[in-house]
């Protein structure tokens, strides 16, 4: 059973918000009991199957690698607070899923891989001074469905990076200088 908020709280109708028409709420609200919210959540998603250059306006987005042939996401110029999450939606079968910085900007952080069959973990580090990209090739460096990577701008020249994924064969670093 749907209940229009303006029928329960008359002041809402008087102030011009009509739940049948939509509207905007601002300020602090407390909801109790069972609540259902529908419609857009405000979460930005970017799904590409070709090379894409992100912008600062895309910050906060979840970016999906959605092509078995690999995709390339180029980060915008680094700035403290910019934030992107990447998720591999399709295991890479050729080329690579790639996240790359602008020239003279670098990645600092780690990527943890779960190895196939041995039930151990392999950790790979980006040093923040010459590593510019994360590359998942679908086997040894990651890029398997379910892998995720997060990058966050920490200065004008560095991106923090961390993530988890899987690898097959002889695990290798997904980090590279280009």
N, C-alpha and C positions, 0 to 999 in steps of 0.2 A: 504494500500500500504506500503510495507516495503522498507526502504531506508538503504542501507549499509553505515555505518559511513565513511568508507574509500573512498566512492565516493563523499562525501560531504566535507570531510576534508582530502585532499590528504596526509598531513604529517602523518596522522595515518597509512596509508598504507605503507609509507616509513619507519616508525619506527617499522613495523612488526605486528601491531595489525590488525587483520582481523575480522570484526564482524561476518562473516559467520563461522569462526573457533573458535571464543571466544577469551578471553584475559583478562588482568587485567588492570584496571585503578587505578592510585594512585595520590594523591595530592588533590587540591581543585578544584571543578568543579561547574559551575552554569548552570542549565538547565532552559530554559524558554519555554513558549508555552505548548502544550500538549505533555507529555512524557509517554511512556509505557515501563516498565521494566519487563522482564519475567525471569524465571529460579529460581534457589535457592535464597532465601533471606538472607541466612546466619544464620537464627534463628534456634537454636538447639531445638529439641523436643525429649522427651523421653516418649514413650507409653509402659507401662508394664502391665501385668496381673498377676504378681507374685512378690515376695519380691525382692527388688533391693537396692544395696548399691551404692550410688552416689560417684563420685570422684571429686576432685578439678577441673579436666579437664572438668567436666560437668557443671561447673558454667555458669550461664546465660541461662540455659535450661528452657523450659516450660515442666513440668512433668505432665502427665495426669494419673488420676485414671480412669482406663478403664475397671474395672471388678466389677460387682454387688457383688461379693464375697469379695471385698476389696483387697487392695494392701498395702504393707509396703514399704516406701521409707526411707532408713537410710541415714542421712546426713554424709558427710565426716567430718574429723576433722575441727572444727571451725577455721576460719581465717578471719580477717577483709577484707571485699570486696567480699567474695564468695556470690553468689546470685542465688536463685532458685524460680521459680513460679510454683505453683501446681494448677491444675484445675480438678474438679470432672466432668468427662464426662458421667458417668453412676451412677445413684442413687444407693447407697449401700443398699443391702438387707440382707446381713449376714456378720459377722465379722465387720471390720471397714476399712476405708481409714485411713492410719496412716503415720505420718511423725515423725521420732524419731532421736534424737541426739546420738552421741557417749557417752559412759560413762563419767561422770564428766563434761558434757557440758549441757547447759541449754537454755531454750527459755525465751525471755523477750518481751512482747508485748500484743496484744489483738486480739480477734476475735469477730466481730459484727454479730449477727444473727437477721434476720427478722423473727418474730414469725408468726405462722399460725393463721389467723383469727382476731387477735387483733390489727394488724397494729402498733405494737410497736417494739422497738428494745431491744435486750438483749446483754449486753457486758460482755465478759469473759476475764480475764487477766492471763497471764503467768508471774510469778514473777522474773524470771531470776536466782533463787537460788536452786529450786528443781524440776521445771517442765521440763520434757524431751521430751514430745510428744504432738502432736495434733492428735485427733482421731475423725473421723466423722462416726457415726454408721448408717446413713441413716434416722434417726428420730430426737431424742432429742438433739444430739450434732452436727448436721450438716451431711455432706457427701451426700448432695442432688445435683443432676445435676446442674451445674452452680456455685457451691461454688468455691471460689478461696482463696489461701493462698500464701503469699510471705515470704520467709525467707532470711535474709542477715547476713552474719558473721560480728559481731561487735567487737570481740576480740578472743583470743585463747580459751575462755571458754563459750562464749555466742553467741547466734543467736537472732537477732531481728526477730519478727514474727508479721504479721498483715494480716487480711483477712476479707472477708465478705461471708455470706452464709445464708441459711434458716434452719429452724428446725420445727419439728412437735411435738405435745404433750407438755409436761412440759419441756421447754428448760433447758439444763444442759451444764455445761462447757465441751468443747472438750479437755481441757488440763489435762494431767496426769503426774505422776512421773515416769512412765515406759512405 
